[in-house]
Amino acid sequence: MSTRAETGDVHPSLAEVVERDQVWPRMAARYGVANLVPPWKTSLDGLCDALDRAADNGCAAPGVVERRDEEDRLAATTYADLPYPENQLVALAHTLLDRGVIDEGELAERMAAVRARLEA
């Protein structure tokens, strides 16, 4: 059985993210934010570190090399139209969906909750 990462298929919730094209430089300009680093980048880096440590301790999470290889492959192919670090974020979500760490419904709910907070 192949994963979506191997076939290049995009998960529906991630296709929506790509379609919206809400990359940080555009969003920062829209809201007058001068910081060049997206506010979510630190959380993304922390999540990647936690996944790497979990894999080192025997969890089913992908190890650092496997995760980075998959991230690089997805960023260069499936999510090539997104700039860094957005492609890293979406590639990680793709990997977590493929591995069943989170499912489409959970991801859609979390994305809706974040959007609601931002639009409040």
ZARO-582005 format. One line per 3 residues: their letters; for each residue x, y, z of N, C-alpha, C, O. Coordinates in Angstrom, 2 decimals, m for minus. Example, Ala and Ser with C-alpha at 12.3 -4.5 7.8 and 13.67 -1.06 7.14 Angstrom:
AS> 13.19 m5.69 7.80 12.30 m4.50 7.80 13.20 m3.30 7.80 14.24 m3.32 8.46 ~ 12.85 m2.25 7.08 13.67 m1.06 7.14 12.90 0.03 7.87 13.41 1.14 8.04
// end
This chain:
MST> 0.84 m1.19 0.00 0.00 0.00 0.00 0.88 1.24 0.00 1.78 1.36 0.83 ~ 0.63 2.15 m0.91 1.44 3.37 m0.97 0.74 4.51 m0.23 m0.49 4.53 m0.09 ~ 1.54 5.44 0.25 1.00 6.61 0.94 0.78 7.72 m0.07 1.27 7.66 m1.20
RAE> 0.04 8.72 0.34 m0.18 9.88 m0.53 1.15 10.59 m0.80 1.33 11.18 m1.86 ~ 2.07 10.53 0.15 3.38 11.15 m0.06 4.10 10.48 m1.23 4.78 11.15 m2.01 ~ 3.94 9.17 m1.36 4.60 8.45 m2.43 3.92 8.67 m3.78 4.59 8.71 m4.82
TGD> 2.60 8.82 m3.76 1.87 8.97 m5.01 1.70 10.42 m5.44 1.33 10.69 m6.58 ~ 1.97 11.35 m4.52 1.81 12.77 m4.84 0.39 13.27 m4.68 0.09 14.41 m5.04 ~ m0.50 12.43 m4.14 m1.88 12.84 m3.92 m1.95 13.79 m2.73 m1.23 13.63 m1.74
VHP> m2.81 14.78 m2.84 m2.96 15.77 m1.78 m4.20 15.43 m0.96 m5.25 15.12 m1.53 ~ m4.09 15.50 0.34 m5.24 15.32 1.22 m6.19 16.49 0.99 m5.73 17.62 0.79 ~ m7.51 16.26 1.01 m8.47 17.34 0.74 m8.28 18.58 1.62 m8.34 19.70 1.11
SLA> m8.05 18.40 2.91 m7.88 19.56 3.79 m6.62 20.34 3.44 m6.59 21.56 3.58 ~ m5.59 19.67 2.98 m4.36 20.35 2.60 m4.50 21.01 1.23 m3.89 22.04 0.96 ~ m5.29 20.40 0.36 m5.56 21.03 m0.94 m6.22 22.39 m0.73 m5.94 23.34 m1.46
EVV> m7.10 22.47 0.26 m7.75 23.74 0.58 m6.74 24.78 1.05 m6.84 25.95 0.68 ~ m5.77 24.36 1.84 m4.72 25.27 2.32 m3.93 25.82 1.13 m3.69 27.02 1.04 ~ m3.54 24.94 0.24 m2.76 25.34 m0.94 m3.59 26.29 m1.82 m3.08 27.29 m2.31
ERD> m4.85 25.95 m2.00 m5.72 26.75 m2.86 m5.90 28.18 m2.33 m5.98 29.13 m3.11 ~ m5.96 28.33 m1.03 m6.15 29.66 m0.44 m4.94 30.57 m0.66 m5.07 31.79 m0.68 ~ m3.77 29.96 m0.82 m2.54 30.72 m1.10 m2.31 31.83 m0.08 m1.93 32.95 m0.43
QVW> m2.55 31.51 1.18 m2.36 32.50 2.24 m0.97 32.34 2.85 m0.81 31.93 4.00 ~ 0.02 32.67 2.07 1.40 32.55 2.52 1.75 33.75 3.40 1.15 34.82 3.28 ~ 2.74 33.55 4.28 3.04 34.56 5.28 3.37 35.93 4.71 2.82 36.91 5.22
PRM> 4.22 36.08 3.72 4.51 37.44 3.23 3.25 38.20 2.81 3.12 39.39 3.08 ~ 2.33 37.50 2.15 1.09 38.14 1.72 0.20 38.49 2.92 m0.37 39.58 2.98 ~ 0.10 37.57 3.87 m0.75 37.81 5.04 m0.14 38.90 5.93 m0.87 39.74 6.46
AAR> 1.17 38.88 6.08 1.83 39.91 6.91 1.60 41.28 6.30 1.31 42.24 7.02 ~ 1.73 41.40 5.00 1.50 42.69 4.33 0.05 43.13 4.50 m0.23 44.30 4.73 ~ m0.85 42.19 4.38 m2.28 42.50 4.50 m2.62 43.08 5.87 m3.43 44.00 5.98
YGV> m1.99 42.53 6.91 m2.31 42.96 8.27 m1.26 43.90 8.87 m1.32 44.22 10.06 ~ m0.31 44.33 8.05 0.68 45.30 8.52 1.68 44.74 9.51 2.15 45.47 10.38 ~ 2.02 43.48 9.39 2.98 42.84 10.29 4.36 42.90 9.66 4.54 42.49 8.51
ANL> 5.34 43.41 10.40 6.69 43.58 9.86 7.58 42.35 10.06 8.58 42.21 9.36 ~ 7.23 41.47 10.99 8.07 40.30 11.28 8.08 39.37 10.07 7.02 38.95 9.59 ~ 9.26 39.04 9.58 9.39 38.18 8.41 9.15 36.71 8.72 8.94 35.91 7.81
VPP> 9.19 36.34 10.01 9.01 34.95 10.41 7.55 34.74 10.85 7.05 35.47 11.70 ~ 6.86 33.77 10.26 5.47 33.52 10.65 5.37 33.18 12.14 6.27 32.53 12.67 ~ 4.32 33.60 12.80 4.20 33.33 14.24 4.09 31.85 14.56 4.38 31.44 15.69
WKT> 3.69 31.04 13.61 3.55 29.61 13.84 4.84 28.83 13.60 4.87 27.63 13.87 ~ 5.90 29.48 13.10 7.14 28.77 12.76 7.79 28.14 13.99 8.31 27.03 13.90 ~ 7.77 28.83 15.12 8.37 28.28 16.34 7.63 27.02 16.77 8.25 26.03 17.17
SLD> 6.30 27.05 16.70 5.51 25.86 17.05 5.81 24.71 16.09 5.89 23.55 16.52 ~ 5.97 25.01 14.82 6.30 23.99 13.84 7.65 23.35 14.16 7.78 22.13 14.15 ~ 8.64 24.17 14.45 9.96 23.65 14.80 9.90 22.79 16.06 10.55 21.74 16.14
GLC> 9.14 23.24 17.05 8.99 22.47 18.28 8.30 21.14 18.06 8.69 20.13 18.64 ~ 7.28 21.14 17.21 6.59 19.90 16.90 7.52 18.92 16.20 7.53 17.73 16.50 ~ 8.32 19.43 15.27 9.28 18.56 14.57 10.29 17.98 15.56 10.62 16.79 15.49
DAL> 10.78 18.80 16.48 11.72 18.30 17.50 11.06 17.23 18.37 11.68 16.21 18.67 ~ 9.82 17.47 18.77 9.11 16.49 19.61 8.90 15.18 18.85 9.08 14.10 19.42 ~ 8.53 15.26 17.58 8.38 14.04 16.78 9.69 13.29 16.65 9.72 12.06 16.72
DRA> 10.78 14.02 16.46 12.09 13.38 16.35 12.44 12.64 17.64 12.95 11.52 17.60 ~ 12.18 13.27 18.77 12.48 12.64 20.07 11.57 11.43 20.31 12.01 10.41 20.83 ~ 10.30 11.57 19.93 9.37 10.45 20.11 9.82 9.25 19.29 9.76 8.11 19.76
ADN> 10.25 9.49 18.07 10.73 8.39 17.22 11.97 7.76 17.83 12.14 6.54 17.77 ~ 12.85 8.58 18.42 14.05 8.05 19.08 13.70 7.17 20.27 14.48 6.29 20.65 ~ 12.52 7.39 20.85 12.11 6.63 22.04 11.14 5.49 21.69 10.46 4.96 22.57
GCA> 11.10 5.11 20.42 10.33 3.94 20.03 8.90 4.19 19.59 8.19 3.23 19.30 ~ 8.45 5.43 19.53 7.10 5.71 19.05 7.01 5.44 17.55 8.03 5.29 16.87 ~ 5.79 5.38 17.05 5.58 5.11 15.63 5.82 6.34 14.75 5.69 6.27 13.53
APG> 6.18 7.47 15.37 6.44 8.69 14.60 7.64 8.46 13.68 8.54 7.69 14.01 ~ 7.64 9.12 12.52 8.79 8.96 11.63 10.04 9.55 12.26 9.97 10.58 12.94 ~ 11.18 8.91 12.04 12.44 9.44 12.55 12.84 10.69 11.79 12.26 11.02 10.76
VVE> 13.84 11.39 12.31 14.23 12.67 11.73 14.62 12.54 10.27 14.23 13.37 9.45 ~ 15.37 11.52 9.92 15.82 11.36 8.53 14.63 11.04 7.63 14.48 11.62 6.55 ~ 13.79 10.11 8.07 12.61 9.75 7.28 11.67 10.95 7.12 11.18 11.21 6.02
RRD> 11.43 11.68 8.21 10.55 12.84 8.16 11.10 13.91 7.24 10.37 14.46 6.43 ~ 12.39 14.21 7.36 13.00 15.24 6.53 13.04 14.83 5.06 12.81 15.67 4.19 ~ 13.33 13.57 4.78 13.33 13.09 3.40 11.94 13.24 2.78 11.79 13.69 1.64
EED> 10.92 12.85 3.55 9.55 12.97 3.05 9.17 14.44 2.88 8.55 14.82 1.89 ~ 9.55 15.26 3.84 9.29 16.71 3.75 9.95 17.30 2.51 9.32 18.07 1.78 ~ 11.19 16.96 2.28 11.90 17.47 1.10 11.24 17.02 m0.19 11.10 17.80 m1.13
RLA> 10.84 15.75 m0.25 10.20 15.20 m1.44 8.86 15.91 m1.70 8.57 16.30 m2.84 ~ 8.05 16.07 m0.66 6.76 16.74 m0.81 6.91 18.21 m1.16 6.18 18.74 m2.00 ~ 7.86 18.88 m0.52 8.08 20.30 m0.79 8.56 20.54 m2.22 8.26 21.58 m2.81
ATT> 9.29 19.59 m2.77 9.81 19.75 m4.13 8.81 19.31 m5.21 8.99 19.63 m6.38 ~ 7.78 18.59 m4.81 6.83 18.06 m5.80 5.41 18.55 m5.51 4.94 19.52 m6.10 ~ 4.75 17.87 m4.62 3.34 18.11 m4.33 3.06 19.54 m3.88 2.05 20.12 m4.27
YAD> 3.96 20.11 m3.08 3.75 21.45 m2.54 4.78 22.45 m3.05 5.14 23.41 m2.35 ~ 5.26 22.22 m4.26 6.30 23.08 m4.84 5.84 24.52 m5.06 6.67 25.42 m5.12 ~ 4.53 24.73 m5.18 4.03 26.09 m5.41 3.99 26.93 m4.14 3.79 28.14 m4.20
LPY> 4.17 26.30 m2.99 4.20 27.04 m1.73 5.63 27.40 m1.37 6.54 26.61 m1.60 ~ 5.85 28.59 m0.82 7.20 28.94 m0.38 7.51 28.28 0.96 6.63 27.76 1.64 ~ 8.78 28.30 1.32 9.20 27.87 2.65 8.86 28.99 3.62 9.07 30.15 3.26
PEN> 8.38 28.76 4.78 8.17 27.50 5.49 6.77 26.92 5.34 6.47 25.90 5.96 ~ 5.91 27.54 4.54 4.57 26.99 4.35 4.62 25.57 3.80 3.84 24.71 4.21 ~ 5.55 25.32 2.87 5.63 23.96 2.31 6.09 22.96 3.38 5.69 21.80 3.34
QLV> 6.92 23.39 4.31 7.34 22.52 5.41 6.14 22.19 6.30 5.96 21.03 6.69 ~ 5.34 23.18 6.62 4.16 22.99 7.46 3.17 22.02 6.81 2.69 21.09 7.46 ~ 2.87 22.23 5.55 1.90 21.40 4.85 2.47 19.99 4.64 1.73 19.00 4.73
ALA> 3.76 19.88 4.36 4.38 18.56 4.20 4.32 17.77 5.51 4.06 16.57 5.49 ~ 4.54 18.43 6.64 4.45 17.74 7.92 3.02 17.27 8.17 2.81 16.14 8.59 ~ 2.05 18.14 7.91 0.65 17.74 8.08 0.33 16.55 7.19 m0.37 15.62 7.61
HTL> 0.83 16.56 5.96 0.63 15.47 5.01 1.18 14.16 5.60 0.51 13.13 5.57 ~ 2.38 14.22 6.13 3.02 13.04 6.72 2.21 12.52 7.91 2.01 11.31 8.05 ~ 1.75 13.43 8.76 0.99 13.02 9.94 m0.36 12.41 9.55 m0.83 11.47 10.19
LDR> m0.98 12.95 8.50 m2.22 12.36 7.98 m1.95 10.97 7.41 m2.70 10.03 7.68 ~ m0.89 10.84 6.63 m0.55 9.53 6.04 m0.33 8.47 7.11 m0.69 7.31 6.91 ~ 0.25 8.86 8.23 0.58 7.90 9.28 m0.54 7.71 10.30 m0.40 6.93 11.24
GVI> m1.65 8.43 10.11 m2.78 8.27 11.02 m2.60 8.94 12.36 m3.35 8.66 13.30 ~ m1.62 9.84 12.48 m1.42 10.57 13.73 m2.59 11.53 13.94 m3.02 11.76 15.08 ~ m3.09 12.07 12.87 m4.28 12.92 12.87 m5.09 12.54 11.64 m4.52 12.14 10.63
DEG> m6.42 12.66 11.73 m7.21 12.33 10.55 m7.79 13.60 9.94 m7.71 14.68 10.52 ~ m8.36 13.44 8.76 m8.88 14.59 7.99 m9.87 15.40 8.81 m9.83 16.63 8.81 ~ m10.76 14.73 9.51 m11.78 15.43 10.30 m11.16 16.26 11.41 m11.55 17.41 11.62
ELA> m10.20 15.67 12.12 m9.52 16.41 13.20 m8.77 17.61 12.65 m8.81 18.70 13.23 ~ m8.09 17.42 11.54 m7.35 18.53 10.96 m8.30 19.64 10.51 m8.04 20.82 10.75 ~ m9.40 19.26 9.87 m10.37 20.26 9.43 m10.95 21.03 10.62 m11.13 22.25 10.54
ERM> m11.24 20.33 11.70 m11.76 20.99 12.91 m10.75 21.97 13.49 m11.10 23.09 13.87 ~ m9.51 21.55 13.56 m8.46 22.42 14.12 m8.23 23.64 13.24 m8.04 24.75 13.74 ~ m8.25 23.43 11.93 m8.08 24.56 11.01 m9.24 25.53 11.13 m9.04 26.75 11.08
AAV> m10.46 25.01 11.29 m11.64 25.87 11.46 m11.56 26.66 12.76 m11.93 27.83 12.80 ~ m11.07 26.03 13.82 m10.94 26.72 15.10 m9.91 27.85 15.02 m10.14 28.93 15.56 ~ m8.80 27.59 14.36 m7.78 28.63 14.19 m8.33 29.78 13.36 m8.15 30.95 13.70
RAR> m9.01 29.45 12.26 m9.60 30.49 11.40 m10.60 31.32 12.18 m10.63 32.54 12.04 ~ m11.43 30.68 12.99 m12.43 31.42 13.78 m11.76 32.39 14.75 m12.22 33.51 14.93 ~ m10.67 31.95 15.38 m9.93 32.84 16.30 m9.34 34.02 15.54 m9.37 35.14 16.03
LEA> m8.81 33.77 14.36 m8.19 34.83 13.58 m9.22 35.84 13.07 m8.93 37.03 12.95 ~ m10.40 35.36 12.77 m11.42 36.23 12.19 m12.32 36.87 13.24 m13.20 37.66 12.90 ~ m12.11 36.53 14.51 m12.95 37.08 15.58 m12.64 38.56 15.84 m13.25 39.18 16.71
// end
